[in-house]
Amino acid sequence: MVLGMETRTADGTGSPASSGAVAAAPPSSLSPSRAGDFMQCPLLYRFRVIDKLPERPTEAATRGTLVHAVLERLFDAPAAERTVPRATALVPGQWERLREARPEVAELFADDPEGERLARWLGEAERLVERWFTLEDPTRLEPAERELFVEAELESGLRLRGIIDRVDVASTGEVRIVDYKTGKAPRPEYAEGALFQMKFYALVVWRLRKVVPRRLQLVYLGSGDVLTYDPVVADLERVERKLLALWEAIRLATETGDWRPRPTKLCGWCDHRAVCPEFGGTPPPYPLPVRAPVAGGDAQGRMGRD
């Protein structure tokens, strides 16, 4: 099963990273991360997708990128050589490759001249890699795809895109989609939100290949948990309807310039508080043409996670 391949980028959409200014343009596709942004806070979506405001790298996100790279590269080795020592030995080299590809991540340890904090951080990455071996046995896995870029256009014209960490295909043709998470598993009441990304990918695979994945699997390295879900067609149809409604809300916000902040406890980790009205800031001038909003329209206020 080959769906197409592209290198993972910082925004997780597969779009080429750009170091220079990029002219603002209306959104043309939707990825799981950007869908999550809009559901969390429409203004955050605007800052990231339309204004393309810069964001500082974080230790947690960068560690996640590093661990993903190690787990991807480990499968380059023959099955018998996919051992814990082999995997942890990949960490320093993958860190150097990450620094070369994204020089800004080196700023995370600019105030660490002795390298002590960096050493602890790399040690944490190694422990996450080691924990993976308690959850899956790589000597018994032969992924069909790793870091797979997928893109599908729905009948409505909406383009969905994303990058799947791993695709396993059984000899019987059954497909398993696997995603690694370096954080902890959510509480059961939040499991549905965690599965949204996986159902998004399942929808794309279904629309591309007319095959419903047999299993969706989230591997939480931070807590040592594995969350699985076996989707059916009705699940994917519900996700598609949700995404179409979400895209309509994004389209209306794009046309009217009405991007409302949605304050939550996550605001404390947002890079854009200085330009957010909820914190006394002023957003940059809206770079796209706008039309007057429809009276009584409140699509943004109705959108949210199921």
N, C-alpha and C positions, 0 to 999 in steps of 0.2 A: 504494500500500500504506500504509494508515494504521492504526497499532496503538494510538495514544493518546499524548498528550504531557503532560509534567510537568517543571517546572523542576528542574535538578540541585541537590542539597543537599550539605552538607558530608560526610555519611556515604556519599554515592554510592548511596543506596537509593531516593531519591525521596520519603522520608518528610519531613514538615514539620519544620524545626528548631525547637527549643523553648529559650527562654531561662530558663524556670523549672524547678522540680523536677517530675519526671514519676514517677508511681506505677509501681513495678516490675510487670511483667507477663511471662508466659511468651512466648518467641519465637513469632511467628505466620507468619513468612515467611523466605525465605533469598535473599540477594543474593550475587553473586560475592565481594565484599569480605568479607562476614561469613562465608561459607564458608571463605575463605582464612584468616580469623582463627582459626577453630576448628581447621583443619588445622595451623596454625602453633603455636597454644597455646590449649587449651580455656579456661584461666583468663583469657586476654586477651579471648576471646569474651564470657565472663561480665562482665568489667569494662565492656566497651563496650555490650553489648546489654541486660543485666539491671540492672547497677548504674548504667550510664550515667555513668561517671566522666568528668569533664572532661579534655580533652587540649589541650596547647598547640599552636597552629599552628606549622608549620615553614616555612622559606623554600622548601624544595624542593617541598613539597605545594602551597603557596600559588602558587608560580610555575607549577606544573602547571595549577591552576585558572584562572589568568590566561591562559595560552597557549590553553587550551581555549576560553575565552570569545572570544578574538580570532579563532580559526579558525572558530568558529561564526558570529560576526557578519560576517566577511568575505563570506560567501555572501549577505548581504543586498544587496550591490552587484551591478550588472550584470556579466556574465562578463568583459567587456573591461576592467573597472576593478578586477579582483581582482589587484592588483600588489603587489610587495614594499613599495614606499613606502606604499601604501594600508593594507596589513596592519600594518606597524610603527607607523604613525600611530595605530592603534587602541589600542595598548598603554597609553598614559597614561590615556585615558578609561575603559578597562575596569578599570584599577587603581583609579580613583576609585569606579567602580560597585561593585567588590568591597569596598572599604573601607566604603562606605555599607551594603552588605548584611551584612557581617560585620566590625563595628568591631574585633573582637579581633585581626584581622590587622595592624592598625596598630602593635600592640605589638612586632611583629618589628623595627621600626626606631625604637623609643622611645629607644634610646641612640645615635642617629645624628642629632644636632641639625643638622649641616651638610648632611645628605642625601647624603653621598658613597657610603655603602654602599647606600642605596636606588637611587641612580643606576646603580651597577654591577649591582645585581640586576635592574633594569628593562632594562639593556643585555643581560643574559644572556637575558631573556625575548624580546627583539627578535631576538637571534641564533637562538634556537630557531625562531621564526616564519619567519625568512629561510631556514633550512635546509629547512623544509617544502617550499618552492618547488623545491628540487632533487629532491624525492622524488615530488611530485604536481603536476599542473598544474591549478589551480582554474578556469582559464578554460575547461577542457573537462569540468568536473564540474557536475552539477546534482543535488545530493543530494535524495532523496525525503524524508528526515527528518534532523533534527539534534537532538542531545540528546534522544533519544526514550526516554521512559519506557515500559517494557514489563512486563507482569505476566501470568502464566499459572498456573492451578491444575491440578496433575497429578491423575490418577485417584485417587491415594492421599490427596489432600487437601492435599498440600504446595503452598504458593504460592511461586513463584519470581518475583523482580522485579529490575529493574536499569535502568540508563540507558546507551543505546548512543550513542556519539559521533556516528556518521554511518551512514546507510543509503543505499546507492546501488541503484537499480533500473534494469536495462537495458531497452531497448525490447522485448526478448524476454521480459521478466518475471523474469530471473535477478536474485537478490539478493546484494549484497555488504555485509558488515558491517565497518565500519572503526573502529579505536580508535587514538587518539593517545597516545603515551607520551613524556614529556619526559626520561626516563632513557635509558640505553644498552641495546642489545639484549643478551639473555642469551647465554651460550655455548650451542652446539648441544645439549649434554647437558641443558640446563635449558629447552629450547624448549617441551617438553610442559607444564611448569608454567605458562609464560607464556601458552599457548593455552587453559588451563582456562577463563579468563574468557570468551573468545570462543566456546568450545564451549557454555558456559552460555547465552550470548545466543542462539546458534544453536538450542539446544534450546527456548528460550522461543518464538522465532519459529516454529519447526516446529510446536510444540503449538498455537500460536495460529492460524496460517494454513495449516497442512499443507503448508508449503513448506520444503524444506531449502535454506538459503542456499548459493549457488554457491561463494562464497569468503569466508574470514575473513582480515582484513588488519590487522596491527599495524604502525603507523608510528612508528619510534623516532627522535625528533628529537634526542636526546642524542648518538647515534652515526651518524645518517644511514642507518639500515638499515630495510628493509621485510621483515617476516616474513609469509608467506601460507600458508594451509592450505585445502584444499578438502574439506569434510566430507562424509560419507555417513551414511545412516541408522544403520548399525551404530555409528558414532562417537557419535551422539547418544543411542542406547539405552544405551551404556556409561556416558556421563555421567549419564544419568538414574538408573541403578542406583547409581552412586557417590553421587549426591546423596541418594537415599533412605536409603542406609546411613549417610551423614553425618547426616541429619536424625534418624534413630533414635538415634544416639549423642548428639546434642544434646538430644533429648527425655528420654533416660535421665539425663543430667547435670542437666537442669532439674528433674526430679522428685526426684532424690536429693541435689541440691546438691553433687555430687562433680565439681568443676571442677579438673582437675589442671594445674599448670604444666608446660610442656614447654620446658626451657631450650635455647636455641640462641644463635648469635652475634648474632641480631637483638635479644636482650634489651638490648643496650647502647643501643638507640634507643627503648626502651619508656618511656612516661610513668608507668607504674604500678609501678616497682620498689619504691617506698616501702611498698606494701601487698602485695607479692608474697612468699610464703614462701621462695622461692629466694634472696631477698636480705635475709632476716631480718624481713620485714614481716608484717603481719596483715591479711588482707582484711576489708573491712567486713562487718557481719552480713548473712547471706544473707536477702534480702527476700521470698523465696517459701516457701510450705510445702514440706516435704520428706517423703519416705518412705524407709524403710530400703533400702539398695542390695541388689541380688540377689547372693547369695554366688557368688563366682567370676566375676562380670560384669566385663569389662574392655574395653568397646567403644571407649573413648577410646584405649586403648593400641594398638588395631588400626587406627585411622584414620590416614590420611596420604595424601600426593599419590601418584598412580599414576606 
